[in-house]
Amino acid sequence: MTKVLARVGDKMLGSFLRKQEAGACTECPGPCSPYQGYACRGTVYSTVTCVRYYTCDCGCQINWSRCTYGPKIGTC
């Protein structure tokens, strides 16, 4: 029972924490490239660049709280 709870706990940690913090994750090669795209904020349409980090299965997850918005391109 203890091993099952530990595995469930590791999976839960892996879904909430970055790869480096979770400890139970596999080692992923290289850093994730930043997300670059376009976004609508209010009525302003602009470019956006966001930091991405690894999930436990080595997928890259966008950190929406760490984004930089470029100049206005248009309106939404």
PyMOL commands that set and color helices and strands:
alter all, ss='L'
color gray80, all
select helices_A, chain A and resi 2-16+19-22
alter helices_A, ss='H'
color red, helices_A
select strands_A, chain A and resi 35-41+44-54+60-75
alter strands_A, ss='S'
color yellow, strands_A
deselect
rebuild
show_as cartoon
